[in-house]
Structures are given as C-alpha cells and as structure tokens.
Amino acid sequence: MTTQAGLGPTEEPEDAMTLELASWSVLEQLGRALRVPEADLQATLDAIARTAVETIGPAKYAGVNLYEQGRFVPQSVVGEPPLALDVLQQQTGVGPCIDSSRDQATVRVDDMTTETRWPQYVARALALGVAGMLCVPLYVDDQRLGSVSLYATDRAAFSLADEYVARLFAAQAAMALAEAHRAGQLRLALSNRDVIGQAKGILMERHRITADEAFRMLSRHSQRANRKLADVARTLAETGSLD
C-alpha cells in the first residue's frame, strides 16, 4: 500500500476518508447521546457504555471503568459478561481493563484463546463467550483515570479503524464525564449551602443569636464531632438535634 502525508503506512486515501466520515458520525451520535438531564453523572456513564456498543460495530458489550487511588471501580456496563469480568478483576487485581485504566494505554486482545497475560480472566472470558477485547484509556483528570472496554464475540473483531474511533470516542466521553462531575459538585455545593442556611435559621430562632453566632456554633460542633459541617447541619435540619 502507498504512504501519503497524514496517512499511516497501511492506509489508502479512500480508507482515510472512510475513517474520517466514521469519526464524524461517532462524534455526532455521542454528542446527542450525552445530552443527559442536568449532566447527571451516572446517566452520562450509562450513555457512554450504551453508545459505545451502538457506534462501534464489532462491540457486543461494553464497560466504563475508573481507577481511583489504586482501586479499580467499574462504573457502568452493557451486557452480563462485563459485569462478571469486572467483579473478577476487582477480586484478583489483574485484567485488561485494570491495565488500560492504570497505565492509560490501549489494550487489545485479538484472540482470547491465545492470550496469556491474565490466565484466570481469560478462562472466565472464554466461558462467557468473549473472544476478543479492546480497552482504550479514559482520562478525566489526574485523580480520575479510567478506560472504555469493548467486548467482541468473534476473534480479530476490532480493526485499526475501530481502535482509532474508540480512542476518539473515549476522548469525547472524558470531556462529558468532566462536565458531569463539575455539575455534580455544583449541585452538592448548592445543596450544602441551603442546608447550612436552614440549620443556622433553627439555631438563631432557638437561641436568639445572630447568623454569625449560629455559624460558629455549627462549626464548633463539627470540629468536636469530627464531622463535616454540612453533615452536622443536615442532621439538625432533619432531626432538630445537633447529635
């Protein structure tokens, strides 16, 4: 095959154009799928896993995983095999999804019957009908690394074009996850502010004190109880007691 500027050594111009069209199609579908209400985090994770199966042809199942503080934490799956295999990886601490998440590297398994890196995982995957896998890294930020894992029931199912599209997919999904996380933090901050205001109001009425004095009372109790200020305030708002 010929090599031209901007093309890999195994790509013809027609292949590159097809890949570009496929990439734009993926971005369009992903953009629509990730318009979830209020950028809800779990809904975004579920949309990523579902859209991966819908847009990357050979993928029969999919999973979205995060690797936080040395722990592998599955977030969303489509299909039963990823669910069982994720549980196994959590138990053993090894597997392709962990490697891809932790090392931020693409992991391919073209033929599960000849794979030797994770013997226990391979045996379980074959028993579940998984013949091949493609795991691409998902980078949200320095604290939240992860992967999007695709599962095929045929050997050598994923092409280089599929890998390229999957990596593009993961990059867009990471931005959606970051936005959902920010939206979640904002909602939490607003909720905490409201409940602290309610608690201050209760203390002001009960003790005939100012807002600043009520806040200091909450803060002192928070420190003595070694609990977050918002948790102390929520307990007071819900039960009428600081304890």
N, C-alpha and C positions, 0 to 999 in steps of 0.2 A: 504494500500500500504506500501511497505517497505521503509525504510530510509537508505541511504548509504552515505558514505563520499562524499562530494561535490555535493550531490543532495538534493533538497528540499523535505519536508515530503510528497509531493503528486506526486513526480516524480519517475517513474521506470527507470532503466538503459536504456531501449530502448527509452524512452521519451527523456532522456538527450542526447542520441546520435542523435536523430532526430533533437533536438533543436540546437545542435552544428553544424550539417550539414546545417540547415536552416540559422544559423548565418553567416557561411562562405559564403553561397550563397548570402545573403544580402550584405555583405561586398564587394564581387566581383562585384555585379551589381552596387552598389553605387560607387565603385571606377571607373568603366567605365563611369557611368552617369555624374560624377562630373569632368570629364576631359573636362572642357569648355575652349574655346579660351581665352588665356591670363588671366585665372582665373577671368573672368568678374563677378562682384558681383550679378547683377540681374539674369544673366544666371545660376549662381550657386544656387540661391534661387529657381528659377523655376525648376531646375533639382532635387532639394531636394523634392519639393512638388510632382512632377511627379513620381519620383522613389518610393516615399512612397506608392502611390496607386498601382504601378506596382509590388511591392515586398511584401506588407503586405495584404494578401488575402481579409479579410473582409472589407478593406477600399475602399469605393466607391469615396470618395472625401478627399482632404487634404488641409492643410494650414500651412504656415510657418509664425511665428509672432515674433516680438521683443518687448521688454518692456524697453524703454529708458527714463530715467529721469521722471519716473512716468507716462509715456504715453504709451498706447497700440498702436503699429504700425504694422498692417498686412503688410507682405512683398510679399507673393505670394500665390496663391490658385489654386486648380484644382477643377472645378465644381462651379455651381451657389450657392448652399446652403452656403458654407463657406464665400463667398463674402457678402451675405446678413447678415449672422450672425455676421461677423466681424464688419460691419457697425453698427449693433445694439449694440455690445459691446463697440464700441467707443462712442456711444451716451449715454449709460447708465453707463459705467464704471464698469460693472459686467459681469461675464460669466466664463465658464470653461477655455477658452484659456488665459484670464487675470490671473486667479488664478494660473494656471500652470506656466505661464511665470514669474509672480511676485514672487511667493513663491518657484519656482524651485521644484515643486512637481508633481508627476503623478496624473492626474485626470481621473477617469473612470466614465462613465455613461452607465450602462448595460441596463437600461430600461428607456427611456426618459419619458414614461407615468407615472412613479412613482417618478421622480426626483423633489425635492422641493427646491433646493438651489437657482435657478435663474428663478423665475416664468415667467418673460417676455421672457427670452431667450428660455426656454423650449417650450412655446406656439409657438414661431416662428419656432423653430427647427422641431416640430411635423408637422406644416403646410407645411414645406419644405420636409417632408418625412424622416427626420433624426431620427432614432430610438435609436442609441447608439453612444458613442464617447469615444475616448481615446486620451488624451493630455499628451505628455511627455516633460519634461523640455529640453531646448536647452541652453547650457551655452557656450557663445563665450568668454567673459571676464567679469570683474567686472562691466563694463559700458554697456555691451550688453547681457542682459538675454532674453530668449525667449522660444518658445515652438513649437513643431510639433504636429498638431492636425489632428486626423484621424476621419472620419465620416462614420458610417455604416447605412444601411437602414434596418437592422434586429436587433432585440433585442438580448442581450447577445452574440453579434457577436465576440467580442475580447476575446481570451483566454489568460491565463497567459503567454503562449509561445509567443503570438502576442505582449504582453506588453514587454517582455524581448527583442524581436527582435526590437521593436520600440525604446526602450531606447538605444540599441546598435546603431541603425540607427542614432538617434539624436546625439550621441557622435561623430560619424564619420562625420556627417553633420556639426557639430560645428567646427571641425578642418578645413573642407573645407571652411567654411564661414570666419574663421580667416585668412586663407591664401588668400582668395579673397579680404578681407579688406586690408591686407598688400599690396597686389599687386595694389589695387586701390590707396592707399596712395602714393606708389612709383610712379605710373603714374602721379598723381597730382603734386608731388614734382618735377618731371622732367619737366612737362608742365609749372609749375610756374617758374622754373629756366630759361627755354627757353624764356618765355615772358618777364621776367625781363631783360634778356640779350638784347632782341630786343629793349626794352624801353631805356635802357642805351645807346645803339648804336644811337638811334634817338636823345637823348639829347646831346651826345658827338658831333655828327655832327652839330646839330643846334646851340649849344652854344660854340663850340670849347673848350670843357672841358675834363678832364680825366675821366676814368671809375669810380674811387672813388668819384669824384665830382658829377658825374651823379647819382650814387647810393645814395649819401647824399641828392641830390635834390628830388629824388623819395621818400626817407624816410621822409623828412620834409613835403612833400605834403601829404603823407599817414597819418602822425600824425595830421596835420591841418584838413584834411577832415574826420578823424576818419574812414578810410577805410583800408582794408588790402593792403599791399604793392603789392601783385600780382594783385589785382583788379585795382589798380592805373596804374600799368604797362600795363595791358591788355587794359585798356581804351586808353592809349597813343598809344600803338601799333596799335590799330584798328581805332582810330579816329584822331590821331595826336595831341590830346589835353590832358592835364592832368585833365581837368574838366569833 
